[in-house]
Structures are given as structure tokens and as C-alpha cells.
Amino acid sequence: DPEFPKVIRDARNKRGITHEQLGQKINEKVTLLKKVETGTIKPDDTLSKKLERFLGIKLYINSNEGEEAIE
């Protein structure tokens, strides 16, 4: 989602938690979270999943979702 910084920031604010509290809950650095919220960097898959789970948001839709991986 190109609006990911706003989506993440709004979800965090809606929960009433600080960057520090979010960082502690999902075991990530505050500086990383701030960069993601400002759009400086895009979250990788691992961080995206943590944010989605904790904040109850959807950042992107995996095109392979529901399909088995073929090796």
C-alpha cells in the first residue's frame, strides 16, 4: 500500500501507543519504526507482518496467499 506510513501511524495513534511502546511490543528499534512511519524506508516482510498482527492492519496483499509454495 503506497499509503503505508499513514496507515501505520494512524493505527498506532488509534491505539494510543508511542513509538517506544510499539518497539517493545514487536521487538523492533524505535528509529526503524520512525523511518517506516515517515516513509523513509519500506518495511520488509517480517516487519510488515509484525505491524499487521499487532496493529490489526493490512499493509499489502500477498499474491501467493492461499497457494502452496512450489520448490
Secondary structure, 3 states (H helix, E strand, C coil): CCCHHHHHHHHHHHHCCCHHHHHHHHCCCHHHHHHHHHCCCCCCHHHHHHHHHHHCCCCCCCCCCCCCCCC
